[in-house]
Amino acid sequence: MATGRKARVGLCGLGSFSVVIANTVQRSAKIEIVSCYDPVAERRRATAARYGCAQEESFEAMVKRTDLDGVLLVSPNAFHREQTELAAHYGKHVYVEKPIANTLDDGRRMIAACEKAGVSLLIGHVHRRHAANRKVRQLIDSGAIGQPVMVEANLSSGQGWELKPDEFRWRDDDTGCPGGALMTIGVHQADTINYLFGPVKTVFAFFNHLHIPAPVNDVTTTIFKFESGMLGYIGANFASPRTNWMQVYGTEANLTRTVARPDRQFDSERRVGPDESTRLEMVKKGSTTPQRVELTIGDPMLEEIDEFADCILTGRRAETDGRESLKALALIRAAIESSKSGLPVEVER
């Protein structure tokens, strides 16, 4: 593939989060939206007008275009496998907004289709790219906290109160969004802890439906043991004000990472992103005073979209490729199984 030009992509799935993706593309010097598709004609027309791109009446019509290098899938989880397979069949590189799919079988089929076609598959796990999470990785690798022994993380919000019956997240099964809050937003923490600490071995989880109108699990608690012996916890709910934090415990120091930003401000998204609202603190052994850790502020979404462009234009391998992204999904599927059986579950490889 020749360099010195922009990667040309189609955007599929034109709901609220597609605005975040499309606005990020506009900030990039490496990629541009050529066409868009959504089954809702009004969304197609609005997106085409807003971003100056073409619109298609079917997904296949879009991926058959000879002037497209790839596609950005911001569609419901249950469509990811079919759309990825079709895009790969027509030689298109594929970006999929997290999670990779609802099921491990679908995820593996997506990987196989892209590998067979020789195209890239990048999954949009943007949270690991945030400045504080990158810094946590650096501190762990440098030995600054000693040996990590435990991690706790929570990502919750009140967005469950806004779910409507026409949204795929309303359905708590494989046709919609199984696992409720854990699959929708807790998946960010699941990817981040895998990135920081390696594979999870065993999971035990409680899910419950307590408050929101949608018949999905709005409160989830998942504990787990890593292959290293470390222990961990992820909490995710759909029924409280937004919170996003991670606590890392080490033999020489503890780290606290917090992100303070409002819920679901997608349409106004935003040059000011999560990195600007992130705080990282360290408490060293023998001290009770938190020390602020300085961060290099970046643009995580732009980094991710630019990486996808590089995959197309230069053959770069995606950091969060299909195989890497299966790890977060495997943790969540084990948690779903555990919540139903009431037993610990081994994470599938």
N, C-alpha and C positions, 0 to 999 in steps of 0.2 A: 504494500500500500504506500503510495507516495505521500510524503510529508509536505509541509508548506501550505496546507489548506486546512479548512475546518472539517471536522467530522459532521456528517449530515444525518440527522436522526428523525424518527417519527415518535410522537408522544401518544401513548394509549392509556386511557383511564383519566378522565378530565374532571374528577371530583376536586374537593378542596385542597388536598395536598399536592395536586398537580401544579398548582400555582407556585409552590415553593420550588419544585423542580424546574419549571419553565423560567421563573425569575432568575434562578441560579444559572441556567443556560445563557440567559441574556448577559450575565456578568462575565461569562467565559470568552476568552479569545480563541478557544480551540474547537468549539462545537456550536451547531445551530439547529433549530427546529425547522424542518422542511414541511412536515405534514402532521396531522393529528387525527385521532379516531376515538370516538365514544359512541355507545349505542344510543345515547340521548342526543338528538339532532341539535337541540338548543345549545348544549354544551359545546358541540363541534363548532357551531357558528361563532359562539362567543370567543372560544380559544383562537380560532383562525383570525378573527378580527383583532384580538388583543395582541397577538404575537406575529401577525403578518405571515402566516403559513397557510398551506393548503389544508383541505379536510377531505376525509375519505368516508364512504358509507359502510365499509366493512374493514375489519382488521386485516384480512387477507389482501384486500386491495392496497392497503398501505404497505405491507411487507413485500409485496410484489414490485413495488416501485424500484426502478433501476438506479434512481438518483439517491437512494438511501443506503447508508452504511450500517445503521443499527436502529434499535428501538429502545425507548424508555417506557417500561411497564409500571404504571401506577394504578393498576387494575386490582379488583378483589383477589384475595389469595387463591381462591379455588380456580381462577382462570390462568394462573401463572404457568402451569405445566403445558396446557394446550397452546397457549400463545407463544411460549418459548420454543416449543417444538416446531411450530409453524414458521416462526421467524428464522430459526436455524436452518430449516429446510430451504428457505430462500436466501441463505447466506448472510443473514443479518446478525450483527453482534447484539447482545441483549443485556440491558440494565434492568434489574427487578427491584422495586422498592420492597424492603423487608416485610415479612419473612420470605425466604425462598419459595415456600409453598405451605400448604396446610399439613401435608403428610410427607414422611420420609421417602416413600415410594415415588411420589410426584417429583420431589427434589432430585432424586437419583436419576429419574428419567430426563429431567431437564439438563443435568450435567452430561449425561450420555449423548443427548441430541446435539449439544453444543460442541462436545469433543469430536463427535463424528463429522460435524460440518466444518470443524476448524475455526469456530468463532468464539469470541470471549463471552463469558457470563460473569457479570459483576452484580452482587447483591448489596442494596443500599443500607448497610449497617453503619450509619454516619456517626453514632455516638462514640465509638472507639477512637474516632479522629479528633474529638474535642481536645483542646489544649491540655486540660487537667488530666484526662485519661492517658494521653501520650506522656505527660510528665510523670504520672504514677508509674508507668512502665519503665521509664528511665531511672527513677529512684529505686525500684525493685532490682533492676538489672545491675545497678551500681553498688548494691548492698547497703544502701542508706538506711533501710528499715530492718536490716538483718534478715532473718528467715520469715516469710509470711506464714501466718498460722490460721488466719480466719478473715473472711470478707463478708460484709453485710451491705445490701443495696436495696433501694426502694425507688420505684418510679410510678407515681400514681397521679390521677387527675379526676376532675369532675365531669369529664366528657361523656360518661355513661348516661348522664341525665338528658343529653341531647340526642341519643340514638333514636332513630325512627325505623318503623317496620320495613321501609324500602332500602335500608342500608344492610350490607352484607354482615356487618358486625352484630346485627340483631340476632343472627342465627348462631347458636352455640354448638355447631356441628361442622363436619368437614365441607359442607356446602357454603358455609359462612365464615365464622372465625372461632374455631374451637379453642377452649382455654381462656376465653373472655379477656380480661385485662392483662393476663400474663402474655398471651399471644400478641395482643395489639401493641402494648407499650412496654411490658416487662421484657419482651424480646431484646430490647436495647441493652438492658442490663445483662441478659443471658449471653449476648455476644461479647460484651465488654469483659465479663469475668472470665470467659474462655480465652480471650485475647491476653489477659493479664496473667492468668494462673494455670492455664492448660486444661486438659480434658476433665470433665466431671464423670465420676464413676457411678454413684448411687444417689437417688432422689426420693424424697418423701414430701408429699404435698397435701394441703387442705385447700379446697375451693368452696366458695359459698355464694349464693345469690341472696342479698340482704335488702337492697334498697331501690335500685334503679328500675324504671319501668320495663326495659328490655329483658327478656327471659334468658339472660346470660349471667355467667359467674362474674360478679362485680368485685369480689374480694378474694385474693389468692395469697397464700403463704407457702413458700417452697424452701425446704432446707436440703442440703446436699453435701456429699463428700467427694473431693477431688481424688484423682488417681494418686496424687502426691501425698494424700493424707490430710490436707487442709480441709477445713469445714467452711460452709457458706450458707447464706440466706438471700433470697430475693422476695420482696413483697411488691405487689402490684394491685391497685384497686381503681375502680371507675367511679367512686362515689364520694371522694373527698377533694378539697382544694389541692392544686398541683404541688407535688414535691418530687425532688430528684436528688438523691444523695447516695454516697458510697463511703463506707468506713472500712479501711484496711488495717489489720492488726499485724504487727511484726515483732520479732524478739527484741529489736532495738528502737523501734519508733512506730507510732500509729499515724495514719493519714485520714483526713476527712475531706471529701470532695462534695461540694454542693453546687447546684445550678438553680438560680432563682429567676424564673420568667413566667409570664402568664400562659394560660391554656390556649391552644388552637388559634393563634393569630395568623392564619395561613394567608389570607388574601393580602395582608399588608406586609408580608414577608419580603424582605427586611434585609438590610445590609448589616444592621446590628443583630448579631446572632448569639447563640449560646455561649460562645467563648467569652464575650464581654460580661456575661452575668455569672460566670463560674468563679468559685473560690476554692483554693486548695490550701490546707493547713497541715502542719506536722507537729506532733508532740513527741519529743525524744525521751528515751529512758532517763529517769532521774529528774524530769521536769514536769510541771503541770501547766506550763504556759504554751499555748499554740503559737507556732511561728508561721507566718504567711509565706507560702511558696510562690515565687514570681512565675508568671506564665507568659509565653509568647503567644499573643492573640492571633488567631488565624480565622479562616473561613471554611469550616469543615465541609459544608455542602459543596462549595466550589472545588475544594480539593478532590472530593469524590467524583463530581461530574467531569473535572479535568482528567482524572485518572481513567475514566471510561473512554474519553476521547483519545487518550494515549494508547489504550488497549486497541482501539480501532486503527489509529494512524501509525503506530510504531510496533505493535505486537507485544506491548508490555503485558505482563501477567497481573491480573487483578489481585489486590490484597484480600478482599472479601469475595473470593471466587465461590463457586458452588460448593466445593468440598469443605472449605472453611466455614461457610454459612450453615451447613448441615449440623454443625456442632450445637449451635443455639437452638435449632429446631428439635434436635434429639433430646436436649434437656427439657424442653417444653412438652414434648410428646410423652416423655417419662413422667413428668409432673401430672399431666392429664390422666394417665393410666393409674398413677398412685392415688390421685384424688378420688377415683372411682372404686379402687380396690381396697383402700385403706392400708396398703402395704408399701414398703420400700420397693423401688423399681430400678433395675440396672439400666443405665443409659445405653441405647443401641448405637453401635458403631457402623 
